[in-house]
Amino acid sequence: MKIVNFGSLNIDHVYEVEHFVRPGETIPSLAYQRLCGGKGLNQSIALARSGSTVQHSGKIGGEGKHLLEKLSEFGVDVGLVASGPHPTGHAIIQVSPTGENSIIVEGGSNQAIDSSDIDRIVSSLSENDWLLLQNEINAIDQILEATRNHPCTVVFNPAPMTAEVARLPLELVDILILNEIEGADLTGESDPSLILNSLLERYLNTKFVLTMGKNGATYLDQSQQLHQAGFEVEPIDTTAAGDTFVGYFVTSLSSGHSVEESLRIACRASSICVTRRGAADSIPSIKEVLENTSEQMFRADPPS
């Protein structure tokens, strides 16, 4: 069994600022970093750091080769990544003193996925494989349709949220992982319980995970609802918190662990992530997470 992550690859330009820039305002940066990022890349690294065998699929431009080196460094198979004429995607990230972030994303190569890419990736999947998607690449509707008669497990994280998400064939998604803002945009509800119930009424066969930052995460399907409280920490940078959660949750669940165990390990990993600066480099290893978690929920000899 393998996990194929069909997702974005970005170059992140990260600026520490006293406050998010306002309309018409120019402010100095307190610090600057050029990092590897993109929700796809971050989630592939989170999958690998949590113990999964993961293949990343996506597209880069000529200036993005160091992104593949970064993925390989963490043990991610990059054989499915293609190069194209479009520039590599990039993001401009503002980080406030309280650890909150504001992000502008330029899609670049991430928005150049075509039917040949989709056929190549979906045809590589076998019955027990998992396919992970985010909303930073184009053609999500075509990818989902291509999985309609395919026996793989499909997980979708609709981030960043756009109006097009509501028009996607989400009934083809096995597990939808989203945060409160995305859930509110998709359903028109603001209360977490109402968000989840609204989603379940629309998509009867889909399982849902709603992440709520410091308040933890809730899982809902037709037979059960489970909540995991958040872990109390002092956040520094929340940039990759959601990506860390997704990677750890998918690894745990695909490995045969219960939903309860998967929620707990994912929330713990996410809480460690926010105590560090950056995106990919802030994602903890499974060894670190287990050392900070009372229950030994994974194998006894996790990878470092």
QUIGI-V262091 format. One record per residue. N is the residue number from 1. OMEGA is omega in whole degrees, -180 to 180 (none if undefined). Layout:
<<N	OMEGA> <N	OMEGA>>
//
This chain:
<<1	177> <2	174> <3	175> <4	179> <5	179> <6	-170> <7	-171> <8	174> <9	-174> <10	166> <11	-177> <12	172> <13	-171> <14	-179> <15	172> <16	-175> <17	178> <18	175> <19	179> <20	-178> <21	-179> <22	-180> <23	179> <24	-175> <25	171> <26	-179> <27	177> <28	173> <29	178> <30	178> <31	-178> <32	174> <33	172> <34	-170> <35	173> <36	-178> <37	-170> <38	-179> <39	178> <40	180> <41	-179> <42	-177> <43	174> <44	178> <45	177> <46	176> <47	-179> <48	-179> <49	180> <50	172> <51	-178> <52	165> <53	-171> <54	173> <55	177> <56	174> <57	179> <58	-178> <59	175> <60	170> <61	-176> <62	-177> <63	-174> <64	-176> <65	180> <66	176> <67	178> <68	177> <69	179> <70	179> <71	-180> <72	179> <73	-179> <74	177> <75	179> <76	176> <77	-177> <78	-177> <79	-179> <80	-180> <81	180> <82	174> <83	-179> <84	-176> <85	-178> <86	178> <87	177> <88	177> <89	177> <90	180> <91	172> <92	-172> <93	171> <94	178> <95	-178> <96	179> <97	180> <98	177> <99	177> <100	-179> <101	176> <102	-167> <103	169> <104	-177> <105	171> <106	-171> <107	-178> <108	-178> <109	179> <110	-179> <111	-178> <112	177> <113	-180> <114	-174> <115	179> <116	176> <117	-178> <118	179> <119	-179> <120	-176> <121	-177> <122	179> <123	179> <124	-176> <125	175> <126	-170> <127	-175> <128	-178> <129	176> <130	176> <131	180> <132	180> <133	168> <134	-176> <135	178> <136	172> <137	178> <138	173> <139	177> <140	179> <141	179> <142	178> <143	179> <144	179> <145	180> <146	180> <147	-172> <148	-178> <149	-179> <150	-173> <151	179> <152	175> <153	-176> <154	176> <155	-179> <156	173> <157	-172> <158	-180> <159	-1> <160	-178> <161	174> <162	180> <163	-178> <164	-177> <165	-179> <166	-179> <167	179> <168	176> <169	-175> <170	175> <171	177> <172	179> <173	178> <174	-180> <175	178> <176	-180> <177	-176> <178	179> <179	-175> <180	-179> <181	178> <182	178> <183	178> <184	179> <185	-176> <186	-174> <187	-174> <188	178> <189	178> <190	179> <191	-178> <192	-179> <193	179> <194	176> <195	-177> <196	-180> <197	178> <198	179> <199	-179> <200	177> <201	-178> <202	-173> <203	-168> <204	-174> <205	-179> <206	174> <207	-173> <208	172> <209	178> <210	178> <211	-173> <212	176> <213	-177> <214	179> <215	173> <216	-175> <217	179> <218	178> <219	178> <220	167> <221	-176> <222	-175> <223	-177> <224	172> <225	-178> <226	178> <227	173> <228	179> <229	177> <230	177> <231	-175> <232	178> <233	173> <234	-175> <235	175> <236	-177> <237	-176> <238	-170> <239	-174> <240	-177> <241	-180> <242	179> <243	177> <244	178> <245	-177> <246	-178> <247	-179> <248	180> <249	-179> <250	178> <251	-177> <252	-177> <253	-179> <254	178> <255	177> <256	178> <257	-177> <258	176> <259	-179> <260	178> <261	-177> <262	176> <263	-176> <264	-178> <265	-180> <266	178> <267	180> <268	180> <269	180> <270	-180> <271	176> <272	-179> <273	-174> <274	177> <275	-178> <276	179> <277	176> <278	-178> <279	-176> <280	-177> <281	-179> <282	-177> <283	-176> <284	174> <285	178> <286	178> <287	178> <288	-178> <289	-179> <290	178> <291	180> <292	-180> <293	-174> <294	-179> <295	175> <296	-170> <297	178> <298	179> <299	-173> <300	-178> <301	-179> <302	178> <303	180> <304	none>>
//
